[in-house]
Amino acid sequence: MDTSENILHQASPGLARGSDTARAAKAARLSPSFISWLQAGPMMLVFLAFFLIPLVFVVIVSFWDYNEYQLLPAFSGRGYTDTFEGCIAQLPDLCTIGKTYLKTLKLCFMVWAITLFIGFWVAYFLAFHVKSKTWQMGLSLLCTIPFWTSNVIRMIAWIPLLGRNGLVNSGLVKSRLIDQPVEWLLYSEFSVVLALVHLFTFFMVVPIFNSMIRIDKSLIEAAYDAGATGFQTLVNVVIPLAKPGIVIGSIFVITIVMGDFITIGVMGGQQIAAAGKIIETRLNALQFPAAAANAVILLAITFLIITMMSRIVDIRKEL
Amino acid sequence: MTETTRTTAVSRRTLLKGTAGLAGLAAGSGAITGFPYVMSAEPKVLRYLGTAVNEGDDISKQCLKDTGIKIEYITATTDDVTKRVMTQPNSFDVLDTEYFSLKKLVPSGNILALDARKIKEFDNITPVFTKGETPGGKKIGNQGTAPWKVLYLEGKDSKTFSKTATEFVTLIPTVYNADTLGIRPDLIKRPISSWSELLNPEFKGKASILNIPSIGIMDAAMVVEATGKYKYADKGNMTKEEIDLTMKVMTEAKKAGQFRAFWKDFNESVNLMASGETVIQSMWSPAVTKVRSMGIACTFQPLKEGYRSWASGFCVSKGVSGAKLDWAYEFVNWFLSGYAGAYLNRQGYYSAVLSTAKAHMEPYEWAYWMEGKAAEKDIKAPDGSLLEKAGAVRDGGSYEDRMGAVACWNAVMDENDYMVRKWNEFIAA
């Protein structure tokens, strides 16, 4: 069998070797590989129908032309050229899209670092310090309580707290710590990062906790017996073994923050550009191909980040 | 009112006589109070797509009572309404949208012009729409997508606007208003009289404008003109250079920290103002009313450069025909017959047919809302809550004064695409 036939076989077993009657008969008796394809089938169909096909459409539409009120199904790179308008001419200054992505990446990195730090220690506490299984379950359920209210409410709840005349400011002014209310508490990068951390730390806690709970406790005992300090155990035992959880949690947080425009909009006072916001503005202006082009760019960048992360840890192997 | 009560009583009896199946139908329609039209073979239902401005439970209930037409509201933002017309023209029957959207909607061929001859009150529609002047004869600003520029089509299925009056009307006008800046007089403590105050460094970190590009740029243009930096030929249809200039002024202000936040919806603007985060910002009239009803001083400040106006009206989806089209005409005729107009007037908007609305309002209400006179009695909102105590005078004065001072209209520019890109740059700056 040559290579191409091999690939064909992998793609659709039972059909590729159809010419060979004996093998066909074997396929008819439901070979193990056929059964596994059958089992994976429903998920594949869902994946195809709700992810791959729409994605293909988005890519196709991103290369269409458009006017004020309709899509023109003719090949055009306008969605992309408009997006990167003036990027070369403006060098060394960054153009809109460059600035927007830089800002989005910056926010993303800050949120990622903070949620990772908090998430890691919360998970560590749950996995190693809480001894009873019941308490572990109970406490991790406690982490989900904030999710019983809507995202928007949790976000908006910060506003009366952080505002110019909000609780924090009036408390600080009354205690004479400051004379004038602090302005940067609300409608700033600070408030955006704060709200995002508040919203998404949980997405770090769960996968990391899940990884940590599977670490064999005897490994930690062995490290202790071998004379490792707590820090050495953490760096050489716990962190490497918790890596898959860290990567999965990071993927959650990064994909969500890269695409977010509502939190950034509300908490940033609509003054902070976000990659998702550009897509929304384009959609509202009925410029669907340009919106699709921006979606493709956002997807590519997010994909790039995730690929880099999975280079560091082979999740499939670790699971 | 006795007349209405009697009708209801009769219908209630009729319903009781009706079969269980029909009662079920009435329950399903959401109106269990029972109206005679529940008995008709085919329920008269119109799917009504629009922004929340014209939509109200009271209006739909009264409409059902008077005409037997059940209105199903589909509420969306202005942008989403336009999107829906483009992508799902069969998902609604009656469309309530703004005149400036017509530049996108008419070429798409997804909407049907209504026949002016079938609109009973068409000749009574305020000259604001038909002639571009107030009933008192004041000429209204022509800049932007003024309604009279896009009111008529050349033919039934024409995609070009007619300069002269024809019987094919793109949108039958319903509601409109003159917008200006909202201020917190208690925090500013001095008179404000010009749009240029929005960029006054005195209000650094306490100003805001709305983040809806096509409206925000109009406010920005009012400011630029007020500061004397530039005079536009038409603020509502800028050239690329004019867009660049406008956005440059705004970007410089933004970088200098002038704006506290931008807002996108009604509630955001109310919160910014009520919490004292901003003291001066673009605002909508009902949002000012809302802040005031929270017991916080807020003024919809008339400014010497005039107002930025907007207007909306009714048309139907291209898919509407036959009996449904008749109902649509019946509904539009009902809407202009007074109840809805009075309802809208009481919210601080203006109705398209003044005479019928007047007939549905108390003389003291009319004097307060439309004639700029001090309120003789307490002014109540349509829901019965107190808006103003007796003695109060409406900001900006009478209908003549406010509509007569309109400088420009919300617009879609020829360079809309470029403008949206520049607006994104402004936000990213």
Interface residues (C-beta under 8 A of the other chain):
Chain A: E68 Y69 Q70 D82 E85 T96 K99 T100 K103 I159 P160 G163 R164 N165 G166 E183 L186 Y187 G265 V266 G269 Q270 Q271 I272 A273 K277 I278 T281 R282 L283 N284 A285 L286 Q287
Chain B: D79 D80 T82 K83 M86 K103 K104 L105 P107 S108 G205 N211 P213 K254 F259 R260 A261 F262 W263 K264 E268 N271 S275 G276 E277 V412 N416 D417 V420 R421 W423 N424 E425 I427 A428 A429
